Amino acid sequence: MHNFSYVSKKEAAPYKAEVSELIKAVQKEVKKNFTFQSKFVGSSSRNMITCERNGNIGYDFDVNIEPNDPEEKYSAETIRKIIFDAFQKHMKSFGYSKIENSTSVITIKAVDRKNSKIVHSCDLAIVYNCNDVRQQYIRYYKGNPPSYKWEFRDKEYYISDKLQWIKENGLMQELRNRYLEYKNRNNNPEKHSRTIFAETVNDLYNEYSKKNRR
């Protein structure tokens, strides 16, 4: 069981700005190949940043990176490698010392080695937003050799309408309470914040929308 709590927008702002500056450096690095847009998503975009103050997990952010490659010149593997290498090259200048290649995201971490503690981290998903509202992301398959493929998000990740419904029905505080609860009971290191946030939204919407239909 974890002990996450919310941090204020003011408290998280310097770290969020640091992530943004690193992304700008990466954009300059990769522009000879392609450009990309970035966007904070999930809890990172809704003032719901958490931190485990007495534990090993600091502030966490979620960012989508959308490359501009309309002619599909680059494979999924090449795009991910170019972006991964660029973050690895520039991250130390912005306080990050560790980078991981996870299934659906690239994770960068600022680590306080003296106290064996993660100060803050950021999960970076490489995505493509389709015209029909669906989203694809580059998925990493571990193996020998490893492989990379564009895959569609599961339907559970399309939560914009559900979030709007939750807001219109005065359930934002309940969402905050439940998201914190879900984060604290999560013991799967492979389940990232964006997944927990989507799960929280879906569960809350399904529960309360059913009550309203009775």
C-alpha positions in Angstrom: 0.0 0.0 0.0 1.4 3.4 -1.0 0.8 6.7 0.6 0.3 9.2 -2.3 -1.1 12.6 -1.7 -1.9 15.5 -4.1 0.5 18.4 -4.5 -0.5 21.9 -5.3 -0.3 23.4 -8.8 2.3 25.8 -7.5 4.4 23.1 -6.0 4.5 21.0 -9.2 5.0 23.9 -11.5 8.9 24.0 -11.4 9.1 20.3 -12.3 6.4 20.6 -15.0 8.4 23.5 -16.5 11.5 21.4 -16.4 9.8 18.7 -18.3 8.6 21.3 -20.9 12.2 22.7 -21.3 13.6 19.2 -21.8 10.9 18.5 -24.5 11.9 21.7 -26.3 15.5 20.5 -26.4 14.4 17.2 -27.8 12.3 18.9 -30.4 15.4 20.8 -31.6 17.4 17.6 -31.6 15.0 15.6 -33.8 13.8 18.3 -36.2 16.2 17.2 -38.9 14.1 14.0 -39.1 10.6 15.2 -38.0 8.8 17.7 -35.8 6.4 16.8 -33.0 3.8 18.3 -30.7 3.6 17.5 -27.0 0.7 17.6 -24.5 0.4 16.9 -20.8 -2.4 14.4 -20.4 -4.3 12.5 -17.7 -3.9 13.7 -14.2 -1.0 15.9 -15.3 -3.4 18.1 -17.2 -6.0 18.4 -14.5 -4.1 19.6 -11.4 -4.1 16.0 -10.0 -0.3 15.5 -9.6 0.6 13.1 -6.9 3.6 12.5 -4.7 4.6 9.8 -2.2 6.4 12.1 0.2 7.7 9.5 2.6 8.2 6.8 0.0 10.3 6.3 -3.1 8.0 7.8 -5.7 8.0 11.6 -6.4 5.9 13.7 -8.7 4.8 12.0 -11.8 3.8 13.5 -15.2 2.2 12.0 -18.3 3.0 13.5 -21.8 1.8 12.5 -25.3 4.3 13.1 -28.1 2.8 13.2 -31.6 5.3 13.1 -34.4 4.6 14.8 -37.7 5.3 12.1 -40.4 2.4 12.4 -42.9 4.2 10.5 -45.6 5.1 7.7 -43.1 8.8 7.9 -43.9 9.8 6.4 -40.6 8.9 3.1 -39.0 7.6 2.8 -35.5 10.9 1.5 -34.4 12.9 4.4 -36.0 10.6 7.0 -34.5 10.8 5.6 -31.0 14.6 5.2 -31.3 15.2 8.8 -32.5 13.0 10.2 -29.7 14.5 7.8 -27.0 18.1 8.7 -28.0 17.3 12.4 -28.0 15.9 12.3 -24.5 18.8 10.2 -23.3 21.2 12.8 -24.8 19.6 15.9 -23.1 18.0 14.6 -19.9 21.0 15.0 -17.6 21.1 18.7 -18.3 17.6 18.9 -16.8 18.2 16.7 -13.7 17.1 13.4 -15.1 19.5 10.4 -14.6 17.5 7.4 -15.6 15.6 6.4 -18.7 13.5 3.2 -19.3 11.9 1.7 -22.3 8.5 0.4 -21.2 5.8 -1.3 -23.2 3.7 1.8 -24.0 5.9 4.7 -22.8 9.4 6.0 -22.4 10.0 6.8 -18.7 12.5 9.4 -17.5 13.3 9.8 -13.8 15.2 12.3 -11.7 16.8 10.2 -8.9 18.2 11.3 -5.6 20.8 8.6 -5.3 22.0 9.7 -1.9 18.5 8.9 -0.4 17.6 6.3 -3.0 14.5 8.2 -4.0 12.8 9.2 -7.2 12.3 13.0 -7.1 10.0 13.1 -10.1 9.4 11.2 -13.3 7.6 11.5 -16.6 6.0 8.9 -18.9 6.2 9.8 -22.5 3.9 8.0 -25.0 4.4 8.4 -28.7 1.0 8.7 -30.3 -0.9 9.4 -33.5 -4.4 10.9 -33.2 -6.7 9.6 -36.0 -9.4 11.6 -37.7 -12.1 9.3 -36.2 -11.1 10.2 -32.6 -9.2 7.0 -32.0 -5.5 7.1 -31.0 -2.6 4.9 -31.9 0.6 4.5 -29.9 4.0 2.9 -30.5 4.1 -0.3 -28.5 7.4 -1.9 -27.5 7.5 -5.7 -27.6 10.4 -7.2 -25.5 12.1 -10.0 -27.2 15.2 -11.1 -29.1 15.1 -9.1 -31.2 12.7 -6.5 -29.8 10.0 -5.0 -32.0 7.9 -1.9 -32.2 4.4 -1.5 -33.7 1.7 1.2 -34.0 -1.4 -0.1 -32.1 -4.8 1.4 -31.3 -5.6 2.3 -27.8 -8.1 0.2 -26.0 -11.6 1.8 -25.8 -11.1 2.4 -22.1 -8.7 5.2 -22.8 -11.2 7.4 -24.6 -12.5 9.2 -21.6 -13.1 12.8 -22.8 -16.9 12.5 -22.9 -17.0 10.7 -19.6 -14.8 13.3 -17.9 -17.1 16.0 -19.2 -20.1 14.1 -17.7 -18.3 13.7 -14.4 -17.6 17.5 -14.3 -21.2 18.4 -15.2 -22.6 16.2 -12.5 -20.4 17.6 -9.7 -18.3 14.5 -9.3 -14.8 16.0 -9.6 -14.0 15.7 -5.9 -15.1 12.1 -6.0 -12.8 11.6 -9.0 -9.9 13.1 -7.0 -10.6 10.9 -4.0 -11.0 7.7 -6.0 -7.9 8.3 -8.2 -5.8 8.7 -5.1 -7.3 5.5 -3.7 -6.5 3.6 -6.9 -2.9 4.9 -7.0 -2.3 4.0 -3.4 -3.5 0.4 -3.8 -1.7 -0.2 -7.1 1.3 -2.6 -6.7 1.9 -3.2 -10.4 5.0 -1.2 -11.6 3.9 -1.8 -15.2 0.6 0.1 -14.6 1.3 3.7 -15.2 -0.6 6.8 -14.0 -2.4 7.4 -17.2 -3.8 3.8 -17.1 -4.9 4.3 -13.4 -6.5 7.6 -14.3 -8.5 6.1 -17.2 -9.5 3.2 -15.0 -10.8 5.6 -12.3 -12.8 7.7 -14.8 -14.4 4.6 -16.3 -15.3 3.1 -13.0 -16.7 6.4 -11.7 -18.7 7.1 -14.8 -20.1 3.6 -15.1 -21.2 3.6 -11.4 -22.9 7.0 -11.3 -24.3 7.0 -14.8 -26.2 3.8 -14.1 -27.6 5.3 -10.9 -28.9 8.3 -13.0 -30.6 5.9 -15.4 -32.6 4.2 -12.8 
